């Protein structure tokens, strides 16, 4: 894959997506459990999301501009291209969830999450519905949001872009290391704050 953006821009995008991952996970908590929390981190970034999505970009590009691994000499349709992109994202998400969940459980002695209550779960760390959901979000984001956001980032002056990228990467990396250090040492979640928002959950689920 011919990556079109410089390392500083990609580093900032890792930060943007890591923040969006933090927001998405808290929205899921809000709807399903009626609270939000720090998601085991101190800063509002989930580094795994940023690294995963940028890695998908490096590997596959964006859905509307790539013919995945040239199945033949003929160009495939955009719809089929997006379907293949979605399918590969779904596989990557499923494998990633299984690896992350089991590694954290082994290192920290905690059950990081559990999808056993969902239909079509594959073990406790992944399921067909959640993989479909994440793959759909990633595919939509890559096809509609990735380029506009990267264009905006690339328009930041180079020196400022480099400083922002370095600060973001350092903050996210140190926070990730420290948070997992705490979990490994305590064999417990690194919960620093939790805010109940039951009224919001009631509104989201019932509309009143």
Residue pairs with C-beta under 8 A, 6 or more apart in sequence:
1 57
1 58
1 59
1 60
1 61
1 66
3 10
3 57
3 58
4 150
5 13
5 150
5 153
5 154
6 154
7 165
8 158
8 161
8 162
8 164
8 165
9 150
9 153
9 154
9 161
9 165
10 54
10 165
11 165
11 166
11 168
11 169
12 153
12 156
12 161
12 164
12 165
12 168
13 50
13 54
13 146
13 149
13 150
13 153
14 47
14 50
14 51
14 54
14 168
14 169
14 172
15 45
15 50
15 164
15 165
15 168
15 169
15 172
16 50
16 149
16 153
17 49
17 50
17 53
17 54
18 45
18 46
18 47
18 48
18 49
18 50
18 172
19 44
19 45
20 49
21 45
21 46
21 48
21 49
21 50
22 39
22 41
22 44
22 45
22 46
22 49
23 44
24 49
24 137
25 39
25 46
26 36
26 37
26 39
29 35
29 36
29 37
30 36
30 197
30 200
30 201
30 204
31 201
31 204
31 205
33 201
34 196
34 197
34 198
34 200
34 201
35 194
35 195
35 196
35 197
35 198
36 194
36 195
36 197
37 191
37 192
37 193
37 194
37 195
38 44
38 190
38 191
38 192
38 193
38 194
39 46
40 179
40 183
40 189
40 190
40 191
41 175
41 176
41 179
41 190
42 175
42 178
42 179
42 192
43 171
43 172
43 175
45 168
45 171
45 172
45 175
47 172
47 173
47 175
47 176
48 96
48 100
50 172
52 92
52 93
52 96
53 138
53 141
53 142
56 89
56 92
56 138
56 142
57 142
57 146
60 66
60 68
60 85
60 88
60 89
62 142
62 143
62 146
62 147
63 78
63 81
63 82
63 85
63 86
63 139
63 142
63 143
64 78
64 81
64 82
64 143
66 81
66 85
67 75
67 76
67 81
68 81
68 84
68 85
68 88
76 84
82 139
82 143
85 139
85 142
86 135
86 136
86 139
87 135
89 134
89 135
89 138
89 139
90 131
90 132
90 134
90 135
93 126
93 130
93 131
93 134
93 135
93 138
94 122
94 126
94 131
97 125
97 126
97 130
97 131
98 122
98 123
98 125
98 126
100 112
100 125
101 112
101 113
101 124
101 125
101 126
102 125
104 110
104 112
104 180
104 183
105 111
105 112
107 180
107 183
107 184
108 180
108 183
108 184
108 187
108 188
109 187
110 183
110 187
110 188
110 189
111 124
112 125
113 124
113 125
114 124
114 125
115 121
115 124
115 125
115 126
115 127
115 130
116 124
118 127
118 129
118 130
119 127
119 128
119 129
120 127
120 128
120 129
121 127
121 128
122 128
153 161
154 161
156 164
179 190
180 190
182 190
183 189
183 190
202 208
